[in-house]
């Protein structure tokens, strides 16, 4: 039993916020006008890195994981394959979530004035870079 718990604890160990991930989020902030927040989280809702203010990043990460689950089930149910992205438009802006490899998601917050095409373009590029960083993360390499 202890061995099983120890293995579970190793698997649940969150990735550390590598400086490269934070650099990527900062770069997004520069490249995408009207971006108000950016976060990278694990697919199970653990914050890896964030640039958000005025809200609780852990809560946003948990909601992102829930939205990811619904989005993935929906795309599979209609035969459109695996989850890639989800954009939610609210009265005051956008919340966009993008797959960043198999273990991470990138969530961006933007005002209603944001250019959604530019947001999508830059987020997809950043998601690919973050996926590559996650794949080479020391925390990931330690997992059995």
C-alpha positions as CSV (number, residue, x, y, z in Angstrom):
1,X,0.0,0.0,0.0
2,X,2.8,2.5,0.9
3,X,4.5,1.7,-2.4
4,X,1.4,2.4,-4.3
5,X,0.9,5.7,-2.5
6,X,4.6,6.7,-3.1
7,X,4.2,5.9,-6.8
8,X,1.0,8.0,-6.9
9,X,2.8,10.9,-5.2
10,X,5.6,10.8,-7.8
11,X,3.1,10.8,-10.6
12,X,1.2,13.7,-9.1
13,X,4.3,15.8,-8.6
14,X,3.6,19.1,-10.4
15,X,6.1,20.5,-13.0
16,X,8.1,23.4,-11.7
17,X,7.6,26.7,-13.4
18,X,10.6,26.7,-15.6
19,X,11.9,30.1,-16.5
20,X,11.4,29.2,-20.1
21,X,7.7,28.7,-19.6
22,X,7.4,32.1,-17.8
23,X,9.4,33.7,-20.7
24,X,6.9,32.2,-23.2
25,X,4.0,33.7,-21.2
26,X,5.8,37.1,-21.1
27,X,6.4,36.9,-24.9
28,X,2.7,36.2,-25.4
29,X,1.8,39.3,-23.4
30,X,4.0,41.3,-25.7
31,X,2.8,39.8,-29.0
32,X,-0.9,39.8,-28.3
33,X,-2.5,43.2,-27.6
34,X,-5.3,43.2,-25.1
35,X,-4.1,40.0,-23.3
36,X,-4.9,40.4,-19.6
37,X,-3.6,37.0,-18.3
38,X,-1.9,33.8,-19.2
39,X,-1.5,30.5,-17.4
40,X,0.0,27.1,-18.0
41,X,-1.6,24.3,-16.0
42,X,-1.4,20.5,-16.0
43,X,-4.3,18.7,-17.5
44,X,-5.5,17.8,-13.9
45,X,-5.7,21.4,-12.8
46,X,-2.4,22.2,-11.1
47,X,-0.8,25.6,-11.8
48,X,2.6,25.3,-13.5
49,X,3.1,29.0,-14.3
50,X,0.9,32.1,-14.5
51,X,0.8,35.8,-15.2
52,X,-2.7,36.6,-13.8
53,X,-3.7,39.2,-11.3
54,X,-7.0,39.9,-9.6
55,X,-8.1,36.3,-9.4
56,X,-7.0,33.0,-7.9
57,X,-4.8,31.1,-10.3
58,X,-5.6,27.7,-8.6
59,X,-9.3,28.2,-9.2
60,X,-8.8,29.2,-12.8
61,X,-6.5,26.1,-13.3
62,X,-9.2,23.8,-11.8
63,X,-11.9,25.3,-14.0
64,X,-9.6,25.0,-17.0
65,X,-9.2,21.3,-16.3
66,X,-13.0,20.9,-16.1
67,X,-13.4,22.8,-19.4
68,X,-10.7,20.6,-21.0
69,X,-12.6,17.5,-19.9
70,X,-15.8,18.7,-21.4
71,X,-14.2,19.9,-24.6
72,X,-12.3,16.6,-25.0
73,X,-15.5,14.6,-24.5
74,X,-17.4,16.8,-26.9
75,X,-14.9,16.5,-29.8
76,X,-14.6,12.8,-29.3
77,X,-18.4,12.4,-29.2
78,X,-18.9,14.1,-32.5
79,X,-16.0,12.3,-34.1
80,X,-13.7,15.3,-34.4
81,X,-10.7,13.7,-32.7
82,X,-8.7,14.9,-29.8
83,X,-9.0,18.3,-28.0
84,X,-7.1,21.2,-29.5
85,X,-8.6,24.4,-28.3
86,X,-11.7,26.0,-26.7
87,X,-12.5,29.7,-26.9
88,X,-15.2,31.2,-24.7
89,X,-16.6,34.6,-25.4
90,X,-18.0,36.6,-22.5
91,X,-19.5,40.0,-22.3
92,X,-16.2,41.5,-21.3
93,X,-13.7,39.4,-23.1
94,X,-12.4,35.9,-24.0
95,X,-11.1,32.9,-22.1
96,X,-9.2,30.6,-24.5
97,X,-7.7,27.3,-23.6
98,X,-5.2,25.4,-25.9
99,X,-3.7,22.0,-25.7
100,X,0.0,22.2,-25.0
101,X,1.1,18.6,-25.5
102,X,-0.5,15.7,-23.6
103,X,0.1,17.0,-20.1
104,X,-0.4,20.8,-20.2
105,X,-2.9,23.4,-21.2
106,X,-2.4,27.1,-22.0
107,X,-5.2,29.4,-20.9
108,X,-5.3,33.0,-22.0
109,X,-7.5,35.8,-20.9
110,X,-8.2,38.8,-23.2
111,X,-10.4,41.8,-23.4
112,X,-13.4,42.0,-25.8
113,X,-11.2,44.2,-28.0
114,X,-8.7,41.4,-28.7
115,X,-8.1,40.2,-32.2
116,X,-9.1,36.5,-31.8
117,X,-7.3,35.5,-35.0
118,X,-4.0,36.9,-33.6
119,X,-4.8,35.3,-30.2
120,X,-5.3,31.9,-31.8
121,X,-2.2,32.1,-34.0
122,X,0.2,33.1,-31.2
123,X,-1.4,30.7,-28.7
124,X,-1.0,27.7,-31.0
125,X,2.7,28.6,-31.5
126,X,3.2,29.0,-27.8
127,X,1.4,25.8,-27.0
128,X,3.8,23.9,-29.2
129,X,6.8,25.5,-27.5
130,X,5.3,24.8,-24.1
131,X,4.6,21.2,-25.0
132,X,8.3,20.8,-26.0
133,X,9.4,22.3,-22.7
134,X,7.0,20.0,-20.8
135,X,8.4,17.0,-22.6
136,X,11.9,17.8,-21.4
137,X,11.0,18.9,-17.9
138,X,13.1,17.2,-15.1
139,X,9.9,16.5,-13.2
140,X,8.5,14.6,-16.2
141,X,11.8,12.7,-16.7
142,X,11.6,11.4,-13.1
143,X,8.2,9.8,-13.5
144,X,8.1,6.0,-13.9
